[in-house]
Amino acid sequence: MHDLYTADNITLITGAQALSFETQRNSVTSILFEKDGQQFRAYCDQLALGANAIFNPHIMLSSGLTDPLIGRNLVEQVSLRVCVLLRDIRSLDGSTSITGHGYMLYDGKHRSNHAACLMENYNSPRAIRPERGKHTAVADLKFIFEELPDPGNRVMLSKDSRKPSVVFERYSSYLQRSATDLRNNIDDLLSALPVEGPAIVENEFERTEAHILGTTVMGRTPQDSVVDRNLIHHRLRNLLVLGGSAFPTASPANPSLTIAALSLRAADQAYR
Ligand SMILES: Cc1cc2nc3c(=O)[nH]c(=O)nc-3n(C[C@H](O)[C@H](O)[C@H](O)COP(=O)(O)OP(=O)(O)OC[C@H]3O[C@@H](n4cnc5c(N)ncnc54)[C@H](O)[C@@H]3O)c2cc1C
């Protein structure tokens, strides 16, 4: 990025909050932002929003856009932690935080009934064992499930124009069935390991995977999406909406590389 920071024809403004943009017919003409308590307007030929799945829709709603899907389908993967004691295996070592991925439940017939799942083996368990000689003979696993988008889970405007209101209504029954299936089958699933006693599955899902997706999803038509396959708004053709908000689904995979790839493709298309 060094060239961008030092280029004479680029002004980089940090520590500012984009509030909304203005439009004329089918184009964005300017963006309003606040810095140090003062509001400014910057005029534009093209606008790329990259303010994530909470703030992209918030800025668009604050700009008066009324597409029914803006802010809808806020979604992320959902995980359950599982702890199991191991016999004669010291499982913790090395310098990486996740030492193994399991793809056994990633795809298959089960997905017609319940969610795809990615397993992660953590190198930093929440607790070590108290027994002499067995401190690290424990596996701390995370089962990360895909989740289905639900229009009820959403980002909305609030009374404070700088802060979005985020509404979470429910998990899908598709996801809930995965949790039930995991609880019922966890000992079978781990039977290849030398386990000592039954596995413990946490009661509650983790609060977040920090992989916030949805809310300005990509698709073919304004009826099923907010932006097209190149992340350009269906009507405002000089508006790019980048980042995790474009994801129409939430597979168990980490999203960042796909976010970067889609943004690079969007820039290629928009500035060719
Ligand atoms: C602790 C943690 C660990 C993670 N680990 C991984 C991982 O290992 N692998 C992986 O794939 N993903 C990981 N993620 C998820 C990943 O970081 C996000 O999915 C990704 O960064 C989302 O990209 P984005 O461009 O949509 O939003 P962001 O990265 O959130 O970028 C949006 C930017 O816009 C700015 N912004 C927001 N609103 C405004 C506004 N109104 N005005 C001006 N600026 C604004 C924000 O400050 C931010 O800089 C992790 C996330 C966290 C929190």
The ligand as an SDF file (V2000), in Angstrom:
LIG
                    3D

 53 58  0  0  0  0  0  0  0  0999 V2000
  -10.1860  -11.4400   16.4330 C   0  0  0  0  0  0  0  0  0  0  0  0
  -10.5500  -11.7880   15.0230 C   0  0  0  0  0  0  0  0  0  0  0  0
   -9.8880  -12.8380   14.3850 C   0  0  0  0  0  0  0  0  0  0  0  0
  -10.2170  -13.1530   13.0710 C   0  0  0  0  0  0  0  0  0  0  0  0
   -9.5440  -14.1630   12.4500 N   0  0  0  0  0  0  0  0  0  0  0  0
   -9.8170  -14.4570   11.1710 C   0  0  0  0  0  0  0  0  0  0  0  0
   -9.1010  -15.4750   10.4770 C   0  0  0  0  0  0  0  0  0  0  0  0
   -8.2040  -16.1120   11.0330 O   0  0  0  0  0  0  0  0  0  0  0  0
   -9.4230  -15.7360    9.1970 N   0  0  0  0  0  0  0  0  0  0  0  0
  -10.4040  -15.0460    8.5360 C   0  0  0  0  0  0  0  0  0  0  0  0
  -10.6600  -15.3230    7.3650 O   0  0  0  0  0  0  0  0  0  0  0  0
  -11.1070  -14.0880    9.1630 N   0  0  0  0  0  0  0  0  0  0  0  0
  -10.8280  -13.7680   10.4560 C   0  0  0  0  0  0  0  0  0  0  0  0
  -11.5450  -12.7960   11.0990 N   0  0  0  0  0  0  0  0  0  0  0  0
  -12.6440  -12.1530   10.3710 C   0  0  0  0  0  0  0  0  0  0  0  0
  -12.1670  -11.0610    9.4440 C   0  0  0  0  0  0  0  0  0  0  0  0
  -11.3540  -10.1380   10.1500 O   0  0  0  0  0  0  0  0  0  0  0  0
  -13.3980  -10.3330    8.8630 C   0  0  0  0  0  0  0  0  0  0  0  0
  -14.2810  -11.2760    8.2800 O   0  0  0  0  0  0  0  0  0  0  0  0
  -12.9790   -9.3370    7.8120 C   0  0  0  0  0  0  0  0  0  0  0  0
  -12.0130   -8.4210    8.3140 O   0  0  0  0  0  0  0  0  0  0  0  0
  -14.1800   -8.5470    7.3470 C   0  0  0  0  0  0  0  0  0  0  0  0
  -13.7660   -7.6830    6.3320 O   0  0  0  0  0  0  0  0  0  0  0  0
  -14.6380   -6.4360    5.9380 P   0  0  0  0  0  0  0  0  0  0  0  0
  -13.8750   -5.7150    4.9070 O   0  0  0  0  0  0  0  0  0  0  0  0
  -16.0340   -6.8700    5.6610 O   0  0  0  0  0  0  0  0  0  0  0  0
  -14.7230   -5.5510    7.2700 O   0  0  0  0  0  0  0  0  0  0  0  0
  -13.5990   -4.9620    8.2400 P   0  0  0  0  0  0  0  0  0  0  0  0
  -12.3350   -5.7380    8.1860 O   0  0  0  0  0  0  0  0  0  0  0  0
  -14.2900   -4.7750    9.5430 O   0  0  0  0  0  0  0  0  0  0  0  0
  -13.2590   -3.5410    7.5930 O   0  0  0  0  0  0  0  0  0  0  0  0
  -14.1480   -2.4620    7.6740 C   0  0  0  0  0  0  0  0  0  0  0  0
  -13.3440   -1.1890    7.9610 C   0  0  0  0  0  0  0  0  0  0  0  0
  -14.2140   -0.0750    7.8390 O   0  0  0  0  0  0  0  0  0  0  0  0
  -14.0870    0.7630    8.9600 C   0  0  0  0  0  0  0  0  0  0  0  0
  -15.3960    1.4150    9.1500 N   0  0  0  0  0  0  0  0  0  0  0  0
  -16.5560    0.8840    9.6010 C   0  0  0  0  0  0  0  0  0  0  0  0
  -17.5260    1.7920    9.5970 N   0  0  0  0  0  0  0  0  0  0  0  0
  -16.9900    2.9290    9.1260 C   0  0  0  0  0  0  0  0  0  0  0  0
  -17.5100    4.2440    8.8840 C   0  0  0  0  0  0  0  0  0  0  0  0
  -18.7950    4.5380    9.1050 N   0  0  0  0  0  0  0  0  0  0  0  0
  -16.6590    5.1950    8.4210 N   0  0  0  0  0  0  0  0  0  0  0  0
  -15.3470    4.9090    8.1640 C   0  0  0  0  0  0  0  0  0  0  0  0
  -14.8110    3.6850    8.3740 N   0  0  0  0  0  0  0  0  0  0  0  0
  -15.6310    2.7160    8.8350 C   0  0  0  0  0  0  0  0  0  0  0  0
  -13.6930   -0.1530   10.0960 C   0  0  0  0  0  0  0  0  0  0  0  0
  -13.0130    0.5950   11.0990 O   0  0  0  0  0  0  0  0  0  0  0  0
  -12.7740   -1.1440    9.3740 C   0  0  0  0  0  0  0  0  0  0  0  0
  -11.4580   -0.6510    9.2900 O   0  0  0  0  0  0  0  0  0  0  0  0
  -11.2360  -12.4360   12.3990 C   0  0  0  0  0  0  0  0  0  0  0  0
  -11.8920  -11.3840   13.0490 C   0  0  0  0  0  0  0  0  0  0  0  0
  -11.5570  -11.0690   14.3470 C   0  0  0  0  0  0  0  0  0  0  0  0
  -12.2780   -9.9180   15.0260 C   0  0  0  0  0  0  0  0  0  0  0  0
  1  2  1  0
  2  3  1  0
  2 52  2  0
  3  4  2  0
  4  5  1  0
  4 50  1  0
  5  6  2  0
  6  7  1  0
  6 13  1  0
  7  8  2  0
  7  9  1  0
  9 10  1  0
 10 11  2  0
 10 12  1  0
 12 13  2  0
 13 14  1  0
 14 15  1  0
 14 50  1  0
 15 16  1  0
 16 17  1  0
 16 18  1  0
 18 19  1  0
 18 20  1  0
 20 21  1  0
 20 22  1  0
 22 23  1  0
 23 24  1  0
 24 25  2  0
 24 26  1  0
 24 27  1  0
 27 28  1  0
 28 29  2  0
 28 30  1  0
 28 31  1  0
 31 32  1  0
 32 33  1  0
 33 34  1  0
 33 48  1  0
 34 35  1  0
 35 36  1  0
 35 46  1  0
 36 37  1  0
 36 45  1  0
 37 38  2  0
 38 39  1  0
 39 40  1  0
 39 45  2  0
 40 41  1  0
 40 42  2  0
 42 43  1  0
 43 44  2  0
 44 45  1  0
 46 47  1  0
 46 48  1  0
 48 49  1  0
 50 51  2  0
 51 52  1  0
 52 53  1  0
M  END
$$$$
